[in-house]
Structures are given as structure tokens and as C-alpha cells.
Amino acid sequence: MAIRARENCASGMYHIVMREINRQNIFYDKDDSQHFLETIECMKRENNDIFLDDTQTNNR
């Protein structure tokens, strides 16, 4: 079954969720997580339309 294409949101704001697969960690370590956050911060400077509300790690 084909996946439908996403519709553009009128407000232009989208909620993006990153989740692990099979309970595997998304980030290898704190440095990897920090690199991700720094990349997002860089993108925010270039494009003011990016908002980062919260990052959570697996608490198992």
C-alpha cells in the first residue's frame, strides 16, 4: 500500500518526532547528541522558522 504524500500545513509549522527503532538509541553518546543540537542551532540561525522545544533520550 502506497503512503499518501503529506499535505502542506497552512501555518507552515510542523511537529517532527524522532523515535528509535527496536528500542535502539538514536544517538550513540552525549557528543553525538550535542552535535545534533549544534546542527539544529546552526540551522536556526540561517532560518528563523525552526523551533526546538525538547529533546529526550531513552530513559530505560
Order of alpha helices (4+ residues) and beta strands (2+ residues): alpha
